Amino acid sequence: MPVKTARPLLLLAALVAALLLAPAAQAAPAATKLTLAGPDDGAAAGGKATVTATLTAGGKPLAGKAVSLFAGGAAPLATGATSAKGKVSYEVTIPAPTQLQATYAPTAADAPIYLGAKSNTITVAPMVGIRLSVATYLHARHKAVGIPRQRVKITGTLDHFAAGQTVQIDVFKGTRNIRQKSLAVTQAGGKGRFVLGLVPSGRGVYRVRASLPGGTGSTRLYVVRPSARQGARGTTVRALQARLAQLGYLIHVSGRFDSTTARAVLAFRKVNRYARSMSASAAVFKKLARGGGGFKLRYPNAGKHVEFDWSRQVLVLARGGKPAKILHASSGKPSTPTVFGKFHFYSKTAGFNSHGMYYSNYFIGGYAIHGYESVPSYAASHGCIRIPIPSAVSVYRWVSLGDTIYVYR
């Protein structure tokens, strides 16, 4: 009976001893997770960008682990050790849109503990500078000015060109988006280029925004009422004055429609054979907005000279093949006509003379260009070429003795 009881106990003891002496089972390596994040708005100027990799295991950061950054090649762009938060950042240069991915390969010591990991792939592109310019003949200081229903061309330039690029165009009038369009970008040297035609329907401020991944650009067009008269002021008047001044009309750019502006508008109307008044109508603005309205010299190769067009009653001071000053004038009436031909200035008299002639420039006999109190829109003098008194000193200073004048029909 005692012999039978001892045998099971001996077997149990042997089993326990075997379990105690057996080697412990090894745990499987833990899975790791690697994520990569880059700048939301692309690489900064010069293509510099910072990207960050984050390594975790079981949701907890892994510190001191080597993580490498790749851009599609066999060799890494950079390698760094993770911080206590499991993060490592790299500053890289991105000359063109580039796909990036991070990789964690455990060392021999870590291989039994952690599995390797690859991050998500991100694309980082250089920020693209987009510049927009409005092709319009009307400007008021820094403002591009247009008129209703007159087409303008908006040109966009990108710092860098990439095949397949398209830009998203949004046109706003005030705060309302009135047009959306995608435009293909064409190559212009190393840059990109696109063109938008815009026909504003009415007055207001139009904002054009162009955007693509990595960049945006915008510009404004100020569309004004195409009319102005004496006493008006503001953007409309300044744009009118600036364009008339560019064409050579004698005018001051002040933003106020004063008597000088009125005389310049009258000269413009005479040059373009419009009704002879001193207000700027829609026809005047439309002509200016299309780039027209200038005076075409009859003698463009004559150097510094003066031309008087009798048919339009306009005096032009010319230099370098283009008008320098265009003025409203009045020549001899039918009973005392102005002489026609080619002459040279031979005498000049400052101030008023006994006939009320102001700052006179004589070109033959008693015929002169001079300021006078009355300068109607038609031929009314005794043979001389009258110009407004406020313009007389400017003309007197410009004309030199010996300069040529051409008087023609």
C-alpha positions in Angstrom: 0.0 0.0 0.0 2.8 2.6 0.9 4.7 1.5 -2.3 1.7 2.3 -4.5 1.3 5.9 -3.0 5.0 6.9 -3.5 5.1 6.3 -7.3 2.7 9.1 -8.4 4.4 11.6 -6.1 7.7 10.8 -7.7 6.2 11.3 -11.2 4.7 14.7 -10.2 8.0 15.8 -8.8 9.9 14.9 -12.0 7.3 16.9 -14.1 7.7 20.0 -12.0 11.5 19.7 -12.2 11.3 19.4 -16.0 9.2 22.5 -16.2 11.5 24.5 -14.1 14.5 23.5 -16.0 13.0 24.2 -19.5 14.0 27.5 -21.3 11.4 30.3 -21.3 9.4 30.9 -24.6 10.5 34.0 -26.6 7.9 36.9 -27.3 7.3 37.9 -30.9 8.8 41.3 -32.1 6.4 44.3 -31.6 4.9 46.0 -34.6 5.9 49.6 -35.2 4.2 52.5 -37.0 6.0 55.3 -38.9 4.3 58.4 -40.2 5.7 61.3 -42.2 4.4 64.8 -42.5 5.6 67.8 -44.5 4.7 71.5 -44.8 1.1 72.2 -45.9 2.1 75.1 -48.2 5.1 73.5 -49.8 8.8 74.3 -49.6 9.8 77.9 -48.8 11.9 80.2 -50.9 15.0 78.4 -52.1 13.3 75.0 -51.9 14.0 74.5 -48.2 11.4 72.3 -46.4 11.2 70.6 -43.0 9.6 67.1 -42.8 9.0 65.1 -39.7 8.8 61.4 -39.1 7.1 59.9 -36.0 7.9 56.3 -34.8 5.6 54.5 -32.3 5.0 50.9 -31.1 1.7 50.1 -29.5 0.8 53.8 -29.6 3.8 54.8 -27.6 6.8 56.8 -28.9 10.1 55.0 -29.6 13.1 57.1 -28.7 16.7 56.8 -29.9 15.8 54.8 -33.0 17.5 55.5 -36.4 15.0 56.6 -39.1 16.0 57.3 -42.7 14.4 59.6 -45.3 14.3 58.6 -48.9 13.3 60.3 -52.2 13.0 57.3 -54.4 16.7 56.5 -54.6 18.7 53.7 -53.0 20.6 56.0 -50.7 18.8 58.0 -48.0 18.6 61.8 -48.1 19.1 61.9 -44.4 19.1 59.8 -41.3 18.3 60.9 -37.7 17.5 59.5 -34.3 14.1 59.9 -32.8 13.5 62.1 -29.8 11.8 61.2 -26.5 8.5 61.9 -28.4 9.5 59.5 -31.2 10.1 62.3 -33.7 12.9 63.2 -36.0 12.9 66.2 -38.3 14.8 66.7 -41.6 15.6 69.9 -43.4 15.8 69.1 -47.1 16.1 71.1 -50.4 13.3 70.5 -52.8 14.1 71.9 -56.3 11.0 70.2 -57.9 7.9 68.3 -56.7 9.4 65.3 -54.9 7.9 62.1 -53.2 9.4 61.4 -49.8 9.1 58.3 -47.6 10.7 57.4 -44.2 12.0 53.9 -43.2 12.8 52.3 -39.9 15.1 49.3 -40.0 15.8 47.8 -36.5 19.4 47.3 -35.5 20.6 43.7 -34.7 19.9 44.4 -31.0 16.4 45.7 -31.7 15.4 43.1 -34.3 14.1 40.6 -31.7 12.0 43.4 -30.1 10.7 45.6 -32.9 9.6 45.1 -36.5 10.7 47.5 -39.2 8.3 50.0 -40.8 7.8 52.3 -43.8 5.9 55.6 -43.6 3.3 57.0 -45.8 4.5 58.7 -49.0 4.2 62.5 -49.2 4.8 64.9 -52.1 6.5 68.2 -51.3 6.7 70.9 -54.0 8.5 74.2 -54.0 6.2 77.2 -53.2 5.3 78.8 -56.6 5.4 82.5 -56.9 2.5 83.7 -59.0 2.5 87.3 -60.3 -0.5 88.7 -62.2 -0.5 91.8 -64.4 -3.4 93.6 -66.0 -2.8 94.9 -69.6 -4.8 98.1 -69.6 -4.0 101.6 -70.9 -5.8 103.2 -68.0 -4.1 103.5 -64.6 -4.5 105.6 -61.5 -1.3 105.5 -59.7 -0.9 101.8 -58.7 -4.5 100.9 -59.8 -5.3 99.2 -63.1 -8.4 100.8 -64.4 -11.0 99.6 -66.9 -14.4 100.5 -68.2 -17.5 98.3 -68.5 -17.7 95.9 -71.4 -14.1 96.7 -72.5 -11.9 93.5 -72.6 -8.7 93.5 -70.6 -5.9 90.8 -70.7 -4.6 89.4 -67.4 -1.2 87.6 -67.7 0.1 85.3 -65.0 3.7 84.3 -64.5 4.9 81.4 -62.4 8.5 81.2 -60.9 8.8 77.6 -62.0 7.2 75.6 -64.8 6.2 71.9 -64.5 4.5 69.9 -67.2 0.8 69.4 -66.7 0.4 72.4 -64.5 -3.0 74.1 -64.3 -4.1 77.1 -62.3 -7.5 77.7 -60.7 -8.8 81.1 -61.6 -11.5 82.8 -59.4 -12.9 86.2 -60.3 -14.6 88.2 -57.6 -16.7 91.3 -57.9 -16.7 92.7 -54.4 -17.1 89.6 -52.2 -19.1 87.6 -54.8 -17.3 84.9 -56.9 -18.6 85.5 -60.4 -16.3 83.2 -62.4 -14.3 80.1 -62.0 -12.0 78.6 -64.6 -9.0 76.3 -64.9 -6.2 77.4 -67.2 -3.3 75.4 -68.6 0.2 76.8 -67.9 2.5 77.0 -70.8 6.3 77.2 -70.7 8.1 80.5 -71.2 11.8 79.8 -70.7 12.1 78.3 -67.2 8.9 80.0 -66.1 5.2 79.3 -66.5 2.7 81.6 -68.2 -1.1 81.8 -68.5 -3.5 84.4 -69.9 -7.0 85.3 -68.9 -9.4 87.5 -70.9 -11.8 89.5 -68.7 -14.8 91.6 -69.9 -16.2 93.4 -66.8 -20.0 93.8 -67.0 -20.2 96.9 -64.9 -18.5 99.3 -62.4 -16.9 98.0 -59.3 -13.7 96.4 -58.0 -12.8 93.0 -59.6 -10.3 90.7 -57.9 -8.7 88.0 -59.9 -7.0 85.1 -57.9 -4.9 82.4 -59.4 -4.0 79.4 -57.3 -2.3 76.0 -57.6 -0.6 73.7 -55.1 2.2 75.7 -53.5 1.2 79.2 -54.5 -1.4 81.9 -55.0 -1.4 85.3 -56.6 -4.0 88.0 -57.1 -4.6 91.4 -58.7 -7.4 94.0 -58.9 -9.1 95.8 -61.7 -11.0 99.0 -60.9 -13.8 99.5 -63.4 -15.1 103.0 -63.5 -18.0 105.0 -65.1 -16.7 106.1 -68.6 -17.5 109.8 -68.3 -16.1 112.9 -66.5 -16.5 116.6 -66.6 -15.3 119.7 -64.9 -15.6 119.5 -61.1 -15.3 115.7 -61.0 -12.5 114.0 -59.1 -11.2 110.5 -58.1 -9.9 107.4 -59.8 -11.8 108.0 -63.1 -10.3 111.5 -63.5 -6.8 110.4 -62.5 -6.9 107.5 -65.0 -8.1 109.9 -67.8 -5.4 112.4 -67.0 -2.6 109.8 -66.8 -3.4 108.4 -70.2 -3.7 111.8 -71.8 -0.3 112.7 -70.3 1.2 109.5 -71.7 0.0 110.5 -75.2 1.5 113.9 -74.9 -1.5 116.1 -74.1 -0.6 119.1 -72.0 -2.1 118.2 -68.6 -1.4 117.8 -64.9 -2.3 114.5 -63.2 -4.0 115.6 -60.0 -7.2 113.5 -59.8 -9.3 116.7 -60.2 -11.0 117.7 -63.4 -9.9 121.3 -63.7 -9.6 123.8 -66.5 -6.3 122.2 -67.6 -7.9 118.9 -68.0 -10.8 120.4 -69.9 -8.5 122.0 -72.4 -6.6 118.7 -72.8 -9.9 116.8 -73.4 -10.8 119.5 -76.0 -7.5 118.9 -77.7 -8.1 115.2 -77.7 -11.5 115.6 -79.2 -10.0 117.8 -81.9 -7.3 115.3 -82.7 -9.8 112.5 -83.0 -12.4 114.6 -84.9 -15.0 114.3 -82.1 -17.5 117.1 -81.3 -15.5 120.0 -79.8 -16.5 120.1 -76.1 -14.6 119.9 -72.8 -16.2 116.8 -71.3 -14.9 113.3 -71.5 -17.6 111.0 -72.8 -17.9 107.2 -73.1 -16.4 107.5 -76.7 -13.4 109.3 -75.2 -12.8 106.7 -72.6 -13.3 103.8 -75.0 -10.7 105.3 -77.4 -8.3 105.7 -74.6 -8.9 102.3 -73.1 -8.2 100.7 -76.5 -4.9 102.5 -76.7 -5.9 105.1 -79.3 -6.3 108.8 -79.4 -2.7 110.0 -80.0 -1.5 112.4 -82.6 0.3 111.0 -85.7 3.0 113.4 -86.7 3.2 114.4 -90.4 7.0 114.9 -90.0 8.2 112.3 -87.6 11.8 112.5 -88.8 12.2 116.3 -88.4 13.8 116.1 -85.0 12.7 118.8 -82.5 10.0 120.8 -84.3 6.5 122.2 -84.1 3.5 121.1 -86.2 0.2 123.0 -86.5 -2.7 121.1 -88.0 -5.1 123.7 -89.4 -7.9 121.3 -90.1 -8.0 120.2 -86.5 -6.8 123.4 -84.9 -4.2 121.6 -82.8 -0.6 122.6 -82.0 2.0 119.9 -81.4 5.5 120.2 -80.0 7.5 117.2 -81.2 10.8 115.6 -80.2 12.3 112.2 -81.0 9.6 111.3 -83.5 6.7 111.6 -81.1 4.5 114.4 -79.6 5.9 116.0 -76.5 3.0 118.5 -76.0 -0.4 118.5 -77.7 -2.5 121.7 -77.3 -5.8 123.1 -78.2 -5.2 126.2 -80.4 -7.0 128.7 -82.7 -5.5 130.1 -85.9 -6.5 132.9 -88.3 -10.1 133.3 -89.3 -11.1 133.1 -93.0 -10.7 136.9 -93.4 -7.2 136.9 -91.9 -5.9 133.3 -92.5 -2.7 131.8 -91.1 0.1 131.2 -93.5 1.0 127.6 -94.5 4.4 126.2 -95.0 7.7 125.5 -93.3 9.2 128.2 -91.2 11.8 128.8 -88.4 11.3 130.7 -85.2 13.3 133.9 -85.4 12.2 136.0 -82.4 10.7 135.5 -79.0 9.0 138.1 -76.7 8.2 137.4 -73.0 5.2 138.7 -71.2 2.3 140.7 -72.7 2.6 143.1 -75.6 0.3 145.9 -76.5 -2.0 143.5 -78.5 -2.6 141.2 -75.6 -0.3 138.6 -77.0 1.4 136.6 -74.2 4.8 135.0 -74.5 5.1 135.2 -78.3 7.2 132.9 -80.5 7.5 134.5 -84.0 8.0 132.3 -87.1 7.5 134.7 -90.0 6.8 138.4 -90.1 4.2 139.2 -87.4 2.9 135.6 -87.3 3.5 134.0 -83.9 2.4 131.3 -81.5 1.2 133.2 -78.4 -1.1 133.0 -75.4 -4.3 134.9 -75.6 -7.3 135.5 -73.5 -9.8 134.1 -76.0 -9.0 130.8 -77.6 -12.2 129.3 -79.1 -12.5 125.8 -80.6 -12.4 127.2 -84.1 -10.2 129.5 -86.2 -10.7 133.1 -84.9 -7.4 135.0 -84.8 -5.9 137.6 -86.9 -3.4 135.1 -88.4 -1.4 134.1 -85.4 -1.8 130.7 -83.6 -3.4 131.4 -80.3 -3.0 129.1 -77.3 -4.5 129.3 -73.8 -2.6 131.7 -71.5 -1.9 129.0 -68.9 0.0 127.0 -71.6 1.9 129.9 -73.1 4.9 129.9 -70.7 5.4 126.2 -71.1 5.4 126.5 -74.9 7.7 129.6 -74.8 10.3 127.7 -72.8 10.1 124.7 -75.0 10.6 126.5 -78.4 14.1 127.6 -79.3 15.2 130.1 -81.9 15.9 128.3 -85.1 13.4 125.5 -84.4 11.2 124.5 -87.4 7.5 124.8 -87.5 5.2 123.2 -90.1 1.8 124.8 -90.7 -0.4 122.6 -92.9 -4.1 121.9 -93.7 
